[in-house]
Amino acid sequence: MKNTAKDSRCFELRTYTVREGAGNIDVLHSRFRDHTNALFKKHGMTIVGFWQPVAKPDQLIYILAYKDAAARDAAWAAFQADPEWMKVRAAMAVNVQVDNVFMVATDYGPIK
């Protein structure tokens, strides 16, 4: 693709929206803070950052980076199969709508 960095990693922008009456955004924050982040790192995912939209307090937005798309698929497969994740997900259940966007860096941006 034109204007993309040849050495770009695969980036994934994920937006979680808590469904009305289906949990609490604070439980979701605790799940990431206390459990999920460590599991992401365990499975080779690079955490770029997390954001809480000011105008949408029921959302959590974050970006992960991977070597490439194949590494992304392998990391998520391992994460989803991890017994610790299954335990945490069941114990701290929050019904969310997940939207994700896959991205590559531009050739002129500071992050590749």
Backbone as XML, in Angstrom:
<?xml version="1.0"?>
<chain id="A" units="angstrom">
  <residue number="1" name="MET">
    <atom name="N" x="0.838" y="-1.181" z="0.000"/>
    <atom name="CA" x="0.000" y="0.000" z="0.000"/>
    <atom name="C" x="0.881" y="1.242" z="0.000"/>
  </residue>
  <residue number="2" name="LYS">
    <atom name="N" x="0.486" y="2.196" z="-0.758"/>
    <atom name="CA" x="1.211" y="3.460" z="-0.840"/>
    <atom name="C" x="1.114" y="4.206" z="0.487"/>
  </residue>
  <residue number="3" name="ASN">
    <atom name="N" x="2.172" y="4.868" z="0.883"/>
    <atom name="CA" x="2.259" y="5.701" z="2.090"/>
    <atom name="C" x="2.337" y="4.899" z="3.387"/>
  </residue>
  <residue number="4" name="THR">
    <atom name="N" x="2.535" y="3.608" z="3.311"/>
    <atom name="CA" x="2.690" y="2.824" z="4.532"/>
    <atom name="C" x="4.164" y="2.457" z="4.715"/>
  </residue>
  <residue number="5" name="ALA">
    <atom name="N" x="4.541" y="2.340" z="5.962"/>
    <atom name="CA" x="5.928" y="2.007" z="6.288"/>
    <atom name="C" x="6.202" y="0.548" z="5.945"/>
  </residue>
  <residue number="6" name="LYS">
    <atom name="N" x="7.303" y="0.292" z="5.261"/>
    <atom name="CA" x="7.658" y="-1.080" z="4.883"/>
    <atom name="C" x="7.911" y="-1.958" z="6.103"/>
  </residue>
  <residue number="7" name="ASP">
    <atom name="N" x="8.392" y="-1.338" z="7.175"/>
    <atom name="CA" x="8.739" y="-2.086" z="8.385"/>
    <atom name="C" x="7.667" y="-1.966" z="9.483"/>
  </residue>
  <residue number="8" name="SER">
    <atom name="N" x="6.452" y="-1.630" z="9.098"/>
    <atom name="CA" x="5.392" y="-1.449" z="10.081"/>
    <atom name="C" x="4.992" y="-2.766" z="10.724"/>
  </residue>
  <residue number="9" name="ARG">
    <atom name="N" x="4.739" y="-2.684" z="12.018"/>
    <atom name="CA" x="4.104" y="-3.802" z="12.709"/>
    <atom name="C" x="2.618" y="-3.792" z="12.367"/>
  </residue>
  <residue number="10" name="CYS">
    <atom name="N" x="1.923" y="-4.822" z="12.787"/>
    <atom name="CA" x="0.466" y="-4.884" z="12.688"/>
    <atom name="C" x="-0.088" y="-4.265" z="13.967"/>
  </residue>
  <residue number="11" name="PHE">
    <atom name="N" x="-0.946" y="-3.272" z="13.821"/>
    <atom name="CA" x="-1.585" y="-2.629" z="14.965"/>
    <atom name="C" x="-3.066" y="-2.996" z="14.963"/>
  </residue>
  <residue number="12" name="GLU">
    <atom name="N" x="-3.608" y="-3.139" z="16.163"/>
    <atom name="CA" x="-5.028" y="-3.439" z="16.306"/>
    <atom name="C" x="-5.641" y="-2.449" z="17.288"/>
  </residue>
  <residue number="13" name="LEU">
    <atom name="N" x="-6.594" y="-1.693" z="16.805"/>
    <atom name="CA" x="-7.360" y="-0.758" z="17.627"/>
    <atom name="C" x="-8.619" y="-1.480" z="18.056"/>
  </residue>
  <residue number="14" name="ARG">
    <atom name="N" x="-8.832" y="-1.609" z="19.362"/>
    <atom name="CA" x="-9.988" y="-2.335" z="19.891"/>
    <atom name="C" x="-10.823" y="-1.387" z="20.746"/>
  </residue>
  <residue number="15" name="THR">
    <atom name="N" x="-12.121" y="-1.384" z="20.505"/>
    <atom name="CA" x="-13.051" y="-0.565" z="21.273"/>
    <atom name="C" x="-14.055" y="-1.487" z="21.936"/>
  </residue>
  <residue number="16" name="TYR">
    <atom name="N" x="-14.133" y="-1.409" z="23.258"/>
    <atom name="CA" x="-15.096" y="-2.196" z="24.033"/>
    <atom name="C" x="-16.176" y="-1.242" z="24.530"/>
  </residue>
  <residue number="17" name="THR">
    <atom name="N" x="-17.418" y="-1.567" z="24.223"/>
    <atom name="CA" x="-18.546" y="-0.796" z="24.714"/>
    <atom name="C" x="-19.374" y="-1.706" z="25.611"/>
  </residue>
  <residue number="18" name="VAL">
    <atom name="N" x="-19.503" y="-1.316" z="26.870"/>
    <atom name="CA" x="-20.292" y="-2.109" z="27.819"/>
    <atom name="C" x="-21.759" y="-1.965" z="27.442"/>
  </residue>
  <residue number="19" name="ARG">
    <atom name="N" x="-22.407" y="-3.081" z="27.258"/>
    <atom name="CA" x="-23.824" y="-3.068" z="26.900"/>
    <atom name="C" x="-24.663" y="-2.678" z="28.110"/>
  </residue>
  <residue number="20" name="GLU">
    <atom name="N" x="-25.701" y="-1.918" z="27.861"/>
    <atom name="CA" x="-26.564" y="-1.412" z="28.936"/>
    <atom name="C" x="-27.107" y="-2.565" z="29.779"/>
  </residue>
  <residue number="21" name="GLY">
    <atom name="N" x="-26.957" y="-2.420" z="31.089"/>
    <atom name="CA" x="-27.439" y="-3.430" z="32.018"/>
    <atom name="C" x="-26.638" y="-4.716" z="31.999"/>
  </residue>
  <residue number="22" name="ALA">
    <atom name="N" x="-25.426" y="-4.665" z="31.414"/>
    <atom name="CA" x="-24.665" y="-5.901" z="31.215"/>
    <atom name="C" x="-23.309" y="-5.880" z="31.900"/>
  </residue>
  <residue number="23" name="GLY">
    <atom name="N" x="-23.181" y="-5.118" z="32.942"/>
    <atom name="CA" x="-21.906" y="-5.083" z="33.634"/>
    <atom name="C" x="-21.493" y="-3.667" z="33.953"/>
  </residue>
  <residue number="24" name="ASN">
    <atom name="N" x="-20.259" y="-3.538" z="34.306"/>
    <atom name="CA" x="-19.761" y="-2.273" z="34.813"/>
    <atom name="C" x="-18.403" y="-1.989" z="34.198"/>
  </residue>
  <residue number="25" name="ILE">
    <atom name="N" x="-18.208" y="-0.771" z="33.713"/>
    <atom name="CA" x="-16.925" y="-0.383" z="33.112"/>
    <atom name="C" x="-15.786" y="-0.515" z="34.122"/>
  </residue>
  <residue number="26" name="ASP">
    <atom name="N" x="-16.077" y="-0.318" z="35.415"/>
    <atom name="CA" x="-15.030" y="-0.431" z="36.429"/>
    <atom name="C" x="-14.542" y="-1.869" z="36.558"/>
  </residue>
  <residue number="27" name="VAL">
    <atom name="N" x="-15.439" y="-2.838" z="36.386"/>
    <atom name="CA" x="-15.027" y="-4.247" z="36.392"/>
    <atom name="C" x="-14.116" y="-4.518" z="35.196"/>
  </residue>
  <residue number="28" name="LEU">
    <atom name="N" x="-14.460" y="-3.948" z="34.052"/>
    <atom name="CA" x="-13.637" y="-4.116" z="32.862"/>
    <atom name="C" x="-12.249" y="-3.523" z="33.075"/>
  </residue>
  <residue number="29" name="HIS">
    <atom name="N" x="-12.182" y="-2.311" z="33.641"/>
    <atom name="CA" x="-10.882" y="-1.695" z="33.942"/>
    <atom name="C" x="-10.082" y="-2.579" z="34.901"/>
  </residue>
  <residue number="30" name="SER">
    <atom name="N" x="-10.716" y="-3.087" z="35.941"/>
    <atom name="CA" x="-10.019" y="-3.956" z="36.895"/>
    <atom name="C" x="-9.512" y="-5.223" z="36.229"/>
  </residue>
  <residue number="31" name="ARG">
    <atom name="N" x="-10.313" y="-5.783" z="35.344"/>
    <atom name="CA" x="-9.911" y="-7.006" z="34.657"/>
    <atom name="C" x="-8.646" y="-6.774" z="33.846"/>
  </residue>
  <residue number="32" name="PHE">
    <atom name="N" x="-8.597" y="-5.654" z="33.109"/>
    <atom name="CA" x="-7.392" y="-5.349" z="32.341"/>
    <atom name="C" x="-6.218" y="-5.043" z="33.256"/>
  </residue>
  <residue number="33" name="ARG">
    <atom name="N" x="-6.433" y="-4.178" z="34.242"/>
    <atom name="CA" x="-5.364" y="-3.741" z="35.135"/>
    <atom name="C" x="-4.755" y="-4.915" z="35.895"/>
  </residue>
  <residue number="34" name="ASP">
    <atom name="N" x="-5.600" y="-5.775" z="36.435"/>
    <atom name="CA" x="-5.141" y="-6.811" z="37.352"/>
    <atom name="C" x="-4.834" y="-8.152" z="36.694"/>
  </residue>
  <residue number="35" name="HIS">
    <atom name="N" x="-5.322" y="-8.386" z="35.472"/>
    <atom name="CA" x="-5.162" y="-9.712" z="34.877"/>
    <atom name="C" x="-4.788" y="-9.697" z="33.395"/>
  </residue>
  <residue number="36" name="THR">
    <atom name="N" x="-5.606" y="-9.042" z="32.583"/>
    <atom name="CA" x="-5.478" y="-9.169" z="31.132"/>
    <atom name="C" x="-4.150" y="-8.642" z="30.614"/>
  </residue>
  <residue number="37" name="ASN">
    <atom name="N" x="-3.680" y="-7.520" z="31.132"/>
    <atom name="CA" x="-2.418" y="-6.966" z="30.636"/>
    <atom name="C" x="-1.268" y="-7.957" z="30.783"/>
  </residue>
  <residue number="38" name="ALA">
    <atom name="N" x="-1.197" y="-8.632" z="31.911"/>
    <atom name="CA" x="-0.137" y="-9.627" z="32.118"/>
    <atom name="C" x="-0.278" y="-10.773" z="31.122"/>
  </residue>
  <residue number="39" name="LEU">
    <atom name="N" x="-1.512" y="-11.166" z="30.837"/>
    <atom name="CA" x="-1.730" y="-12.238" z="29.863"/>
    <atom name="C" x="-1.389" y="-11.782" z="28.451"/>
  </residue>
  <residue number="40" name="PHE">
    <atom name="N" x="-1.696" y="-10.540" z="28.111"/>
    <atom name="CA" x="-1.284" y="-10.019" z="26.806"/>
    <atom name="C" x="0.235" y="-10.127" z="26.659"/>
  </residue>
  <residue number="41" name="LYS">
    <atom name="N" x="0.956" y="-9.677" z="27.665"/>
    <atom name="CA" x="2.420" y="-9.724" z="27.614"/>
    <atom name="C" x="2.917" y="-11.164" z="27.534"/>
  </residue>
  <residue number="42" name="LYS">
    <atom name="N" x="2.300" y="-12.046" z="28.301"/>
    <atom name="CA" x="2.667" y="-13.467" z="28.293"/>
    <atom name="C" x="2.577" y="-14.049" z="26.888"/>
  </residue>
  <residue number="43" name="HIS">
    <atom name="N" x="1.599" y="-13.591" z="26.120"/>
    <atom name="CA" x="1.365" y="-14.145" z="24.790"/>
    <atom name="C" x="1.962" y="-13.291" z="23.669"/>
  </residue>
  <residue number="44" name="GLY">
    <atom name="N" x="2.896" y="-12.402" z="24.019"/>
    <atom name="CA" x="3.662" y="-11.668" z="23.014"/>
    <atom name="C" x="2.986" y="-10.469" z="22.394"/>
  </residue>
  <residue number="45" name="MET">
    <atom name="N" x="1.931" y="-9.981" z="23.009"/>
    <atom name="CA" x="1.250" y="-8.790" z="22.504"/>
    <atom name="C" x="1.913" y="-7.551" z="23.116"/>
  </residue>
  <residue number="46" name="THR">
    <atom name="N" x="2.134" y="-6.550" z="22.299"/>
    <atom name="CA" x="2.699" y="-5.293" z="22.785"/>
    <atom name="C" x="1.566" y="-4.310" z="23.023"/>
  </residue>
  <residue number="47" name="ILE">
    <atom name="N" x="1.456" y="-3.829" z="24.247"/>
    <atom name="CA" x="0.414" y="-2.862" z="24.602"/>
    <atom name="C" x="0.920" y="-1.463" z="24.259"/>
  </residue>
  <residue number="48" name="VAL">
    <atom name="N" x="0.214" y="-0.776" z="23.364"/>
    <atom name="CA" x="0.568" y="0.595" z="22.998"/>
    <atom name="C" x="-0.057" y="1.571" z="23.981"/>
  </residue>
  <residue number="49" name="GLY">
    <atom name="N" x="-1.323" y="1.346" z="24.344"/>
    <atom name="CA" x="-1.965" y="2.222" z="25.308"/>
    <atom name="C" x="-3.444" y="1.928" z="25.447"/>
  </residue>
  <residue number="50" name="PHE">
    <atom name="N" x="-4.018" y="2.486" z="26.517"/>
    <atom name="CA" x="-5.441" y="2.381" z="26.818"/>
    <atom name="C" x="-5.996" y="3.783" z="26.989"/>
  </residue>
  <residue number="51" name="TRP">
    <atom name="N" x="-7.250" y="3.966" z="26.566"/>
    <atom name="CA" x="-7.895" y="5.261" z="26.679"/>
    <atom name="C" x="-9.334" y="5.098" z="27.136"/>
  </residue>
  <residue number="52" name="GLN">
    <atom name="N" x="-9.793" y="6.067" z="27.905"/>
    <atom name="CA" x="-11.186" y="6.147" z="28.344"/>
    <atom name="C" x="-11.781" y="7.378" z="27.668"/>
  </residue>
  <residue number="53" name="PRO">
    <atom name="N" x="-12.686" y="7.205" z="26.707"/>
    <atom name="CA" x="-13.277" y="8.368" z="26.044"/>
    <atom name="C" x="-14.023" y="9.259" z="27.035"/>
  </residue>
  <residue number="54" name="VAL">
    <atom name="N" x="-13.811" y="10.547" z="26.949"/>
    <atom name="CA" x="-14.456" y="11.501" z="27.846"/>
    <atom name="C" x="-15.963" y="11.522" z="27.610"/>
  </residue>
  <residue number="55" name="ALA">
    <atom name="N" x="-16.372" y="11.497" z="26.355"/>
    <atom name="CA" x="-17.792" y="11.609" z="26.027"/>
    <atom name="C" x="-18.538" y="10.277" z="26.076"/>
  </residue>
  <residue number="56" name="LYS">
    <atom name="N" x="-17.812" y="9.173" z="26.221"/>
    <atom name="CA" x="-18.461" y="7.855" z="26.244"/>
    <atom name="C" x="-17.879" y="7.032" z="27.394"/>
  </residue>
  <residue number="57" name="PRO">
    <atom name="N" x="-18.341" y="7.283" z="28.622"/>
    <atom name="CA" x="-17.766" y="6.617" z="29.787"/>
    <atom name="C" x="-18.017" y="5.113" z="29.847"/>
  </residue>
  <residue number="58" name="ASP">
    <atom name="N" x="-18.820" y="4.581" z="28.939"/>
    <atom name="CA" x="-19.065" y="3.140" z="28.901"/>
    <atom name="C" x="-18.123" y="2.434" z="27.926"/>
  </residue>
  <residue number="59" name="GLN">
    <atom name="N" x="-17.097" y="3.145" z="27.435"/>
    <atom name="CA" x="-16.173" y="2.552" z="26.474"/>
    <atom name="C" x="-14.744" y="2.502" z="27.010"/>
  </residue>
  <residue number="60" name="LEU">
    <atom name="N" x="-14.012" y="1.526" z="26.513"/>
    <atom name="CA" x="-12.573" y="1.397" z="26.738"/>
    <atom name="C" x="-11.955" y="1.174" z="25.367"/>
  </residue>
  <residue number="61" name="ILE">
    <atom name="N" x="-10.941" y="1.949" z="25.045"/>
    <atom name="CA" x="-10.259" y="1.844" z="23.755"/>
    <atom name="C" x="-8.792" y="1.534" z="24.024"/>
  </residue>
  <residue number="62" name="TYR">
    <atom name="N" x="-8.257" y="0.583" z="23.268"/>
    <atom name="CA" x="-6.833" y="0.300" z="23.409"/>
    <atom name="C" x="-6.240" y="-0.137" z="22.089"/>
  </residue>
  <residue number="63" name="ILE">
    <atom name="N" x="-4.905" y="-0.064" z="22.019"/>
    <atom name="CA" x="-4.166" y="-0.475" z="20.824"/>
    <atom name="C" x="-3.106" y="-1.488" z="21.231"/>
  </residue>
  <residue number="64" name="LEU">
    <atom name="N" x="-3.055" y="-2.571" z="20.463"/>
    <atom name="CA" x="-2.015" y="-3.588" z="20.606"/>
    <atom name="C" x="-1.189" y="-3.611" z="19.329"/>
  </residue>
  <residue number="65" name="ALA">
    <atom name="N" x="0.069" y="-4.049" z="19.450"/>
    <atom name="CA" x="0.942" y="-4.176" z="18.278"/>
    <atom name="C" x="1.529" y="-5.584" z="18.249"/>
  </residue>
  <residue number="66" name="TYR">
    <atom name="N" x="1.760" y="-6.064" z="17.024"/>
    <atom name="CA" x="2.308" y="-7.401" z="16.793"/>
    <atom name="C" x="3.338" y="-7.303" z="15.674"/>
  </residue>
  <residue number="67" name="LYS">
    <atom name="N" x="4.201" y="-8.296" z="15.594"/>
    <atom name="CA" x="5.212" y="-8.329" z="14.523"/>
    <atom name="C" x="4.543" y="-8.254" z="13.154"/>
  </residue>
  <residue number="68" name="ASP">
    <atom name="N" x="3.475" y="-9.035" z="12.978"/>
    <atom name="CA" x="2.734" y="-9.059" z="11.724"/>
    <atom name="C" x="1.367" y="-9.690" z="11.975"/>
  </residue>
  <residue number="69" name="ALA">
    <atom name="N" x="0.568" y="-9.831" z="10.932"/>
    <atom name="CA" x="-0.788" y="-10.359" z="11.085"/>
    <atom name="C" x="-0.777" y="-11.806" z="11.566"/>
  </residue>
  <residue number="70" name="ALA">
    <atom name="N" x="0.175" y="-12.604" z="11.112"/>
    <atom name="CA" x="0.253" y="-14.004" z="11.555"/>
    <atom name="C" x="0.564" y="-14.075" z="13.049"/>
  </residue>
  <residue number="71" name="ALA">
    <atom name="N" x="1.446" y="-13.197" z="13.528"/>
    <atom name="CA" x="1.765" y="-13.153" z="14.961"/>
    <atom name="C" x="0.542" y="-12.734" z="15.764"/>
  </residue>
  <residue number="72" name="ARG">
    <atom name="N" x="-0.262" y="-11.840" z="15.216"/>
    <atom name="CA" x="-1.494" y="-11.421" z="15.878"/>
    <atom name="C" x="-2.438" y="-12.607" z="16.046"/>
  </residue>
  <residue number="73" name="ASP">
    <atom name="N" x="-2.644" y="-13.333" z="14.967"/>
    <atom name="CA" x="-3.563" y="-14.476" z="15.015"/>
    <atom name="C" x="-3.079" y="-15.535" z="16.007"/>
  </residue>
  <residue number="74" name="ALA">
    <atom name="N" x="-1.781" y="-15.809" z="16.017"/>
    <atom name="CA" x="-1.221" y="-16.806" z="16.935"/>
    <atom name="C" x="-1.342" y="-16.341" z="18.388"/>
  </residue>
  <residue number="75" name="ALA">
    <atom name="N" x="-1.060" y="-15.066" z="18.636"/>
    <atom name="CA" x="-1.136" y="-14.530" z="19.997"/>
    <atom name="C" x="-2.559" y="-14.603" z="20.538"/>
  </residue>
  <residue number="76" name="TRP">
    <atom name="N" x="-3.546" y="-14.229" z="19.718"/>
    <atom name="CA" x="-4.928" y="-14.264" z="20.174"/>
    <atom name="C" x="-5.415" y="-15.688" z="20.390"/>
  </residue>
  <residue number="77" name="ALA">
    <atom name="N" x="-4.985" y="-16.619" z="19.542"/>
    <atom name="CA" x="-5.377" y="-18.020" z="19.723"/>
    <atom name="C" x="-4.839" y="-18.552" z="21.042"/>
  </residue>
  <residue number="78" name="ALA">
    <atom name="N" x="-3.583" y="-18.241" z="21.342"/>
    <atom name="CA" x="-2.974" y="-18.687" z="22.599"/>
    <atom name="C" x="-3.649" y="-18.017" z="23.796"/>
  </residue>
  <residue number="79" name="PHE">
    <atom name="N" x="-3.927" y="-16.734" z="23.677"/>
    <atom name="CA" x="-4.599" y="-15.990" z="24.752"/>
    <atom name="C" x="-5.974" y="-16.585" z="25.041"/>
  </residue>
  <residue number="80" name="GLN">
    <atom name="N" x="-6.773" y="-16.799" z="23.998"/>
    <atom name="CA" x="-8.128" y="-17.322" z="24.175"/>
    <atom name="C" x="-8.131" y="-18.716" z="24.796"/>
  </residue>
  <residue number="81" name="ALA">
    <atom name="N" x="-7.088" y="-19.503" z="24.543"/>
    <atom name="CA" x="-7.003" y="-20.867" z="25.069"/>
    <atom name="C" x="-6.357" y="-20.936" z="26.447"/>
  </residue>
  <residue number="82" name="ASP">
    <atom name="N" x="-5.841" y="-19.831" z="26.938"/>
    <atom name="CA" x="-5.135" y="-19.814" z="28.217"/>
    <atom name="C" x="-6.113" y="-20.077" z="29.366"/>
  </residue>
  <residue number="83" name="PRO">
    <atom name="N" x="-5.863" y="-21.106" z="30.177"/>
    <atom name="CA" x="-6.780" y="-21.418" z="31.290"/>
    <atom name="C" x="-6.947" y="-20.262" z="32.277"/>
  </residue>
  <residue number="84" name="GLU">
    <atom name="N" x="-5.887" y="-19.501" z="32.481"/>
    <atom name="CA" x="-5.993" y="-18.350" z="33.394"/>
    <atom name="C" x="-6.970" y="-17.322" z="32.840"/>
  </residue>
  <residue number="85" name="TRP">
    <atom name="N" x="-6.924" y="-17.063" z="31.519"/>
    <atom name="CA" x="-7.852" y="-16.123" z="30.904"/>
    <atom name="C" x="-9.285" y="-16.617" z="31.035"/>
  </residue>
  <residue number="86" name="MET">
    <atom name="N" x="-9.509" y="-17.894" z="30.790"/>
    <atom name="CA" x="-10.864" y="-18.443" z="30.892"/>
    <atom name="C" x="-11.420" y="-18.262" z="32.306"/>
  </residue>
  <residue number="87" name="LYS">
    <atom name="N" x="-10.572" y="-18.457" z="33.299"/>
    <atom name="CA" x="-10.979" y="-18.293" z="34.698"/>
    <atom name="C" x="-11.318" y="-16.831" z="34.996"/>
  </residue>
  <residue number="88" name="VAL">
    <atom name="N" x="-10.452" y="-15.910" z="34.578"/>
    <atom name="CA" x="-10.657" y="-14.479" z="34.817"/>
    <atom name="C" x="-11.907" y="-13.989" z="34.093"/>
  </residue>
  <residue number="89" name="ARG">
    <atom name="N" x="-12.077" y="-14.389" z="32.840"/>
    <atom name="CA" x="-13.237" y="-13.958" z="32.056"/>
    <atom name="C" x="-14.537" y="-14.387" z="32.724"/>
  </residue>
  <residue number="90" name="ALA">
    <atom name="N" x="-14.559" y="-15.610" z="33.245"/>
    <atom name="CA" x="-15.771" y="-16.103" z="33.916"/>
    <atom name="C" x="-16.014" y="-15.372" z="35.235"/>
  </residue>
  <residue number="91" name="ALA">
    <atom name="N" x="-14.955" y="-15.107" z="35.974"/>
    <atom name="CA" x="-15.092" y="-14.472" z="37.285"/>
    <atom name="C" x="-15.420" y="-12.987" z="37.190"/>
  </residue>
  <residue number="92" name="MET">
    <atom name="N" x="-14.955" y="-12.334" z="36.135"/>
    <atom name="CA" x="-15.138" y="-10.888" z="35.987"/>
    <atom name="C" x="-15.892" y="-10.592" z="34.686"/>
  </residue>
  <residue number="93" name="ALA">
    <atom name="N" x="-16.989" y="-11.260" z="34.483"/>
    <atom name="CA" x="-17.741" y="-11.149" z="33.236"/>
    <atom name="C" x="-18.349" y="-9.760" z="33.064"/>
  </residue>
  <residue number="94" name="VAL">
    <atom name="N" x="-18.160" y="-9.225" z="31.873"/>
    <atom name="CA" x="-18.783" y="-7.972" z="31.455"/>
    <atom name="C" x="-19.209" y="-8.187" z="30.009"/>
  </residue>
  <residue number="95" name="ASN">
    <atom name="N" x="-20.462" y="-7.933" z="29.713"/>
    <atom name="CA" x="-20.966" y="-8.104" z="28.358"/>
    <atom name="C" x="-20.628" y="-6.855" z="27.552"/>
  </residue>
  <residue number="96" name="VAL">
    <atom name="N" x="-19.731" y="-7.013" z="26.591"/>
    <atom name="CA" x="-19.284" y="-5.877" z="25.794"/>
    <atom name="C" x="-19.450" y="-6.164" z="24.313"/>
  </residue>
  <residue number="97" name="GLN">
    <atom name="N" x="-19.614" y="-5.092" z="23.580"/>
    <atom name="CA" x="-19.516" y="-5.165" z="22.123"/>
    <atom name="C" x="-18.075" y="-4.809" z="21.799"/>
  </residue>
  <residue number="98" name="VAL">
    <atom name="N" x="-17.412" y="-5.647" z="21.011"/>
    <atom name="CA" x="-16.016" y="-5.414" z="20.656"/>
    <atom name="C" x="-15.933" y="-5.061" z="19.180"/>
  </residue>
  <residue number="99" name="ASP">
    <atom name="N" x="-15.316" y="-3.931" z="18.904"/>
    <atom name="CA" x="-15.035" y="-3.519" z="17.529"/>
    <atom name="C" x="-13.527" y="-3.426" z="17.394"/>
  </residue>
  <residue number="100" name="ASN">
    <atom name="N" x="-13.004" y="-3.973" z="16.296"/>
    <atom name="CA" x="-11.561" y="-3.850" z="16.100"/>
    <atom name="C" x="-11.246" y="-3.416" z="14.682"/>
  </residue>
  <residue number="101" name="VAL">
    <atom name="N" x="-10.124" y="-2.708" z="14.567"/>
    <atom name="CA" x="-9.627" y="-2.200" z="13.299"/>
    <atom name="C" x="-8.161" y="-2.570" z="13.220"/>
  </residue>
  <residue number="102" name="PHE">
    <atom name="N" x="-7.751" y="-3.162" z="12.089"/>
    <atom name="CA" x="-6.345" y="-3.497" z="11.881"/>
    <atom name="C" x="-5.700" y="-2.375" z="11.079"/>
  </residue>
  <residue number="103" name="MET">
    <atom name="N" x="-4.472" y="-2.011" z="11.480"/>
    <atom name="CA" x="-3.805" y="-0.856" z="10.884"/>
    <atom name="C" x="-2.327" y="-1.156" z="10.660"/>
  </residue>
  <residue number="104" name="VAL">
    <atom name="N" x="-1.747" y="-0.446" z="9.703"/>
    <atom name="CA" x="-0.298" y="-0.397" z="9.543"/>
    <atom name="C" x="0.104" y="1.064" z="9.646"/>
  </residue>
  <residue number="105" name="ALA">
    <atom name="N" x="1.339" y="1.283" z="10.031"/>
    <atom name="CA" x="1.831" y="2.638" z="10.210"/>
    <atom name="C" x="2.090" y="3.309" z="8.865"/>
  </residue>
  <residue number="106" name="THR">
    <atom name="N" x="1.942" y="4.625" z="8.861"/>
    <atom name="CA" x="2.313" y="5.392" z="7.672"/>
    <atom name="C" x="3.819" y="5.528" z="7.617"/>
  </residue>
  <residue number="107" name="ASP">
    <atom name="N" x="4.341" y="5.870" z="6.451"/>
    <atom name="CA" x="5.794" y="6.023" z="6.301"/>
    <atom name="C" x="6.318" y="7.298" z="6.949"/>
  </residue>
  <residue number="108" name="TYR">
    <atom name="N" x="5.438" y="8.190" z="7.375"/>
    <atom name="CA" x="5.864" y="9.465" z="7.964"/>
    <atom name="C" x="5.537" y="9.599" z="9.445"/>
  </residue>
  <residue number="109" name="GLY">
    <atom name="N" x="4.892" y="8.601" z="10.035"/>
    <atom name="CA" x="4.548" y="8.667" z="11.458"/>
    <atom name="C" x="5.691" y="8.202" z="12.335"/>
  </residue>
  <residue number="110" name="PRO">
    <atom name="N" x="5.670" y="8.574" z="13.618"/>
    <atom name="CA" x="6.759" y="8.217" z="14.524"/>
    <atom name="C" x="6.721" y="6.773" z="15.036"/>
  </residue>
  <residue number="111" name="ILE">
    <atom name="N" x="5.587" y="6.106" z="14.956"/>
    <atom name="CA" x="5.480" y="4.735" z="15.471"/>
    <atom name="C" x="5.397" y="3.779" z="14.300"/>
  </residue>
  <residue number="112" name="LYS">
    <atom name="N" x="6.227" y="2.744" z="14.338"/>
    <atom name="CA" x="6.218" y="1.753" z="13.248"/>
    <atom name="C" x="5.901" y="0.409" z="13.803"/>
  </residue>
</chain>
